[in-house]
Amino acid sequence: MSRFFDSDVVRESLKELDDLQKEIFHEMFELPFFSKEKKKEHLGKMKLFLEKQKNFIFRISLSDDPDAIEMKNTILESAQMFGIGPVNNVSILFEKMEKSIDALEKSLDD
C-alpha cells in the first residue's frame, strides 16, 4: 500500500464512501416504488456522496503519491462510462454530476 493510502484519514474516507455507495446502490432497485419524499431523501444521499467524493478527490489532487495520481486518472476515465463525457478536470466532472442531481431533484418538484 502507498503512503497516501496508509493514512487513517484516507482509509476512513474510503470506508465512508464505500458504505454510502452501497446504500445508494441497494436503494436503486426499489427507487421506482419510492414515494416522492423517499426519492428526495435518496437524492440527498447522492448529494452527500458527491460532496464526500469531492473532498476525497481534492485530497488525492494534493498528493504526489503515484497510487493517488493513478486513482485520480482512473476516476476521470470512469466518468465516461457514466455518460459524463471526456473530462480532464475534476471540477468539471463534479459540476456535471451536481447538475444531473439538481435536474433529477427539479423533476420531482414538477
C-alpha atoms as an extended CHARMM CRD file, in Angstrom:
* protein
*
       110  EXT
         1         1  MET       CA              0.0000000000        0.0000000000        0.0000000000  PROA      1               0.0000000000
         2         2  SER       CA              1.2490000000        3.5050000000       -0.7460000000  PROA      2               0.0000000000
         3         3  ARG       CA              1.9460000000        6.3230000000        1.6810000000  PROA      3               0.0000000000
         4         4  PHE       CA             -1.2850000000        8.0550000000        0.6870000000  PROA      4               0.0000000000
         5         5  PHE       CA             -3.4750000000        5.0300000000        1.3130000000  PROA      5               0.0000000000
         6         6  ASP       CA             -1.6810000000        4.2160000000        4.5860000000  PROA      6               0.0000000000
         7         7  SER       CA             -3.2770000000        7.2580000000        6.1960000000  PROA      7               0.0000000000
         8         8  ASP       CA             -6.0450000000        6.5270000000        8.7130000000  PROA      8               0.0000000000
         9         9  VAL       CA             -7.9450000000        9.5910000000        7.4820000000  PROA      9               0.0000000000
        10        10  VAL       CA             -7.8230000000        8.3680000000        3.8870000000  PROA      10              0.0000000000
        11        11  ARG       CA             -8.8670000000        4.8450000000        4.8320000000  PROA      11              0.0000000000
        12        12  GLU       CA            -11.7910000000        6.1740000000        6.8930000000  PROA      12              0.0000000000
        13        13  SER       CA            -12.8710000000        8.3960000000        3.9880000000  PROA      13              0.0000000000
        14        14  LEU       CA            -12.7700000000        5.4240000000        1.6510000000  PROA      14              0.0000000000
        15        15  LYS       CA            -14.8560000000        3.3630000000        4.0670000000  PROA      15              0.0000000000
        16        16  GLU       CA            -17.4610000000        6.1290000000        4.3750000000  PROA      16              0.0000000000
        17        17  LEU       CA            -17.6420000000        6.4270000000        0.5950000000  PROA      17              0.0000000000
        18        18  ASP       CA            -17.9470000000        2.6770000000        0.1990000000  PROA      18              0.0000000000
        19        19  ASP       CA            -20.7100000000        2.3720000000        2.8060000000  PROA      19              0.0000000000
        20        20  LEU       CA            -22.7120000000        5.2510000000        1.3460000000  PROA      20              0.0000000000
        21        21  GLN       CA            -22.2460000000        3.9630000000       -2.1990000000  PROA      21              0.0000000000
        22        22  LYS       CA            -23.5440000000        0.5300000000       -1.1850000000  PROA      22              0.0000000000
        23        23  GLU       CA            -26.5820000000        2.0920000000        0.4810000000  PROA      23              0.0000000000
        24        24  ILE       CA            -27.3600000000        4.1980000000       -2.5980000000  PROA      24              0.0000000000
        25        25  PHE       CA            -26.8600000000        1.2240000000       -4.9030000000  PROA      25              0.0000000000
        26        26  HSD       CA            -29.1870000000       -1.0410000000       -2.9230000000  PROA      26              0.0000000000
        27        27  GLU       CA            -31.8920000000        1.6100000000       -2.9350000000  PROA      27              0.0000000000
        28        28  MET       CA            -31.6980000000        1.8600000000       -6.7300000000  PROA      28              0.0000000000
        29        29  PHE       CA            -33.6420000000       -1.3840000000       -7.0830000000  PROA      29              0.0000000000
        30        30  GLU       CA            -36.5320000000       -0.0540000000       -5.0070000000  PROA      30              0.0000000000
        31        31  LEU       CA            -36.4040000000        3.5160000000       -6.3140000000  PROA      31              0.0000000000
        32        32  PRO       CA            -39.3290000000        3.1770000000       -8.7600000000  PROA      32              0.0000000000
        33        33  PHE       CA            -41.5500000000        2.2590000000       -5.8200000000  PROA      33              0.0000000000
        34        34  PHE       CA            -40.4120000000        5.0970000000       -3.5350000000  PROA      34              0.0000000000
        35        35  SER       CA            -42.6890000000        7.9550000000       -2.5780000000  PROA      35              0.0000000000
        36        36  LYS       CA            -41.7210000000       11.4350000000       -3.7250000000  PROA      36              0.0000000000
        37        37  GLU       CA            -40.2780000000       12.1980000000       -0.2790000000  PROA      37              0.0000000000
        38        38  LYS       CA            -38.2560000000        8.9790000000       -0.2170000000  PROA      38              0.0000000000
        39        39  LYS       CA            -36.8850000000        9.8190000000       -3.6860000000  PROA      39              0.0000000000
        40        40  LYS       CA            -35.8230000000       13.2420000000       -2.4030000000  PROA      40              0.0000000000
        41        41  GLU       CA            -34.1400000000       11.5380000000        0.5330000000  PROA      41              0.0000000000
        42        42  HSD       CA            -32.3020000000        9.2780000000       -1.9000000000  PROA      42              0.0000000000
        43        43  LEU       CA            -31.1310000000       12.3050000000       -3.9030000000  PROA      43              0.0000000000
        44        44  GLY       CA            -29.9330000000       13.8390000000       -0.6310000000  PROA      44              0.0000000000
        45        45  LYS       CA            -27.7640000000       10.7740000000       -0.0790000000  PROA      45              0.0000000000
        46        46  MET       CA            -26.4300000000       11.1500000000       -3.6060000000  PROA      46              0.0000000000
        47        47  LYS       CA            -25.5260000000       14.7830000000       -2.8690000000  PROA      47              0.0000000000
        48        48  LEU       CA            -23.7930000000       13.7630000000        0.3580000000  PROA      48              0.0000000000
        49        49  PHE       CA            -21.8930000000       11.0560000000       -1.5180000000  PROA      49              0.0000000000
        50        50  LEU       CA            -20.8600000000       13.5890000000       -4.1630000000  PROA      50              0.0000000000
        51        51  GLU       CA            -19.6530000000       16.0350000000       -1.5070000000  PROA      51              0.0000000000
        52        52  LYS       CA            -17.5950000000       13.3030000000        0.1800000000  PROA      52              0.0000000000
        53        53  GLN       CA            -16.1750000000       12.3370000000       -3.2150000000  PROA      53              0.0000000000
        54        54  LYS       CA            -15.1900000000       15.9410000000       -3.8920000000  PROA      54              0.0000000000
        55        55  ASN       CA            -13.3380000000       16.1140000000       -0.5940000000  PROA      55              0.0000000000
        56        56  PHE       CA            -11.5950000000       12.8330000000       -1.2830000000  PROA      56              0.0000000000
        57        57  ILE       CA            -10.5860000000       13.8250000000       -4.8220000000  PROA      57              0.0000000000
        58        58  PHE       CA             -9.3140000000       17.1510000000       -3.5160000000  PROA      58              0.0000000000
        59        59  ARG       CA             -7.1410000000       15.2240000000       -1.0740000000  PROA      59              0.0000000000
        60        60  ILE       CA             -5.9020000000       12.9800000000       -3.9050000000  PROA      60              0.0000000000
        61        61  SER       CA             -5.1430000000       16.0150000000       -6.0770000000  PROA      61              0.0000000000
        62        62  LEU       CA             -2.8060000000       17.3950000000       -3.4140000000  PROA      62              0.0000000000
        63        63  SER       CA             -0.8090000000       14.1820000000       -3.2400000000  PROA      63              0.0000000000
        64        64  ASP       CA              2.2500000000       13.3290000000       -5.2820000000  PROA      64              0.0000000000
        65        65  ASP       CA              1.8570000000        9.6560000000       -4.3960000000  PROA      65              0.0000000000
        66        66  PRO       CA              1.8430000000        7.5730000000       -7.6250000000  PROA      66              0.0000000000
        67        67  ASP       CA             -1.1060000000        5.4530000000       -6.4320000000  PROA      67              0.0000000000
        68        68  ALA       CA             -3.1510000000        8.5590000000       -5.6460000000  PROA      68              0.0000000000
        69        69  ILE       CA             -2.3740000000       10.0390000000       -9.0630000000  PROA      69              0.0000000000
        70        70  GLU       CA             -3.3420000000        6.7680000000      -10.7230000000  PROA      70              0.0000000000
        71        71  MET       CA             -6.6390000000        6.6760000000       -8.8130000000  PROA      71              0.0000000000
        72        72  LYS       CA             -7.4520000000       10.2470000000       -9.8730000000  PROA      72              0.0000000000
        73        73  ASN       CA             -6.8050000000        9.3740000000      -13.5220000000  PROA      73              0.0000000000
        74        74  THR       CA             -8.9460000000        6.2380000000      -13.2210000000  PROA      74              0.0000000000
        75        75  ILE       CA            -11.8200000000        8.2820000000      -11.7750000000  PROA      75              0.0000000000
        76        76  LEU       CA            -11.6350000000       10.7460000000      -14.6650000000  PROA      76              0.0000000000
        77        77  GLU       CA            -11.5930000000        7.9090000000      -17.1900000000  PROA      77              0.0000000000
        78        78  SER       CA            -14.5080000000        6.2010000000      -15.4440000000  PROA      78              0.0000000000
        79        79  ALA       CA            -16.6080000000        9.3360000000      -15.7860000000  PROA      79              0.0000000000
        80        80  GLN       CA            -17.0770000000        8.4590000000      -19.4430000000  PROA      80              0.0000000000
        81        81  MET       CA            -18.8160000000        5.2010000000      -18.5010000000  PROA      81              0.0000000000
        82        82  PHE       CA            -21.4680000000        7.2270000000      -16.6870000000  PROA      82              0.0000000000
        83        83  GLY       CA            -22.2040000000        9.4270000000      -19.6730000000  PROA      83              0.0000000000
        84        84  ILE       CA            -20.3080000000       12.4200000000      -18.3220000000  PROA      84              0.0000000000
        85        85  GLY       CA            -18.1330000000       12.5430000000      -21.4140000000  PROA      85              0.0000000000
        86        86  PRO       CA            -14.4080000000       13.0250000000      -21.5740000000  PROA      86              0.0000000000
        87        87  VAL       CA            -13.0990000000       15.3040000000      -18.8360000000  PROA      87              0.0000000000
        88        88  ASN       CA             -9.5970000000       16.1990000000      -17.7720000000  PROA      88              0.0000000000
        89        89  ASN       CA            -10.5870000000       18.3640000000      -14.8450000000  PROA      89              0.0000000000
        90        90  VAL       CA            -12.1380000000       17.0470000000      -11.6530000000  PROA      90              0.0000000000
        91        91  SER       CA            -14.0640000000       20.2840000000      -11.0780000000  PROA      91              0.0000000000
        92        92  ILE       CA            -15.8490000000       19.8880000000      -14.4150000000  PROA      92              0.0000000000
        93        93  LEU       CA            -16.6870000000       16.2890000000      -13.5640000000  PROA      93              0.0000000000
        94        94  PHE       CA            -18.3070000000       17.2520000000      -10.2600000000  PROA      94              0.0000000000
        95        95  GLU       CA            -20.0800000000       20.2340000000      -11.7880000000  PROA      95              0.0000000000
        96        96  LYS       CA            -21.7060000000       17.9450000000      -14.3500000000  PROA      96              0.0000000000
        97        97  MET       CA            -22.6730000000       15.4330000000      -11.6810000000  PROA      97              0.0000000000
        98        98  GLU       CA            -24.2010000000       18.1570000000       -9.4860000000  PROA      98              0.0000000000
        99        99  LYS       CA            -26.2260000000       19.4610000000      -12.4350000000  PROA      99              0.0000000000
       100       100  SER       CA            -27.5410000000       15.9560000000      -13.0900000000  PROA      100             0.0000000000
       101       101  ILE       CA            -28.6720000000       15.5310000000       -9.4790000000  PROA      101             0.0000000000
       102       102  ASP       CA            -30.2140000000       19.0220000000       -9.4620000000  PROA      102             0.0000000000
       103       103  ALA       CA            -32.1550000000       18.1860000000      -12.6350000000  PROA      103             0.0000000000
       104       104  LEU       CA            -33.4760000000       14.9970000000      -11.0520000000  PROA      104             0.0000000000
       105       105  GLU       CA            -34.4870000000       16.9230000000       -7.9590000000  PROA      105             0.0000000000
       106       106  LYS       CA            -36.2570000000       19.5550000000      -10.0760000000  PROA      106             0.0000000000
       107       107  SER       CA            -38.1320000000       16.8600000000      -11.9770000000  PROA      107             0.0000000000
       108       108  LEU       CA            -39.5690000000       15.6150000000       -8.6760000000  PROA      108             0.0000000000
       109       109  ASP       CA            -40.9120000000       19.0840000000       -7.9370000000  PROA      109             0.0000000000
       110       110  ASP       CA            -42.6690000000       19.4340000000      -11.3050000000  PROA      110             0.0000000000
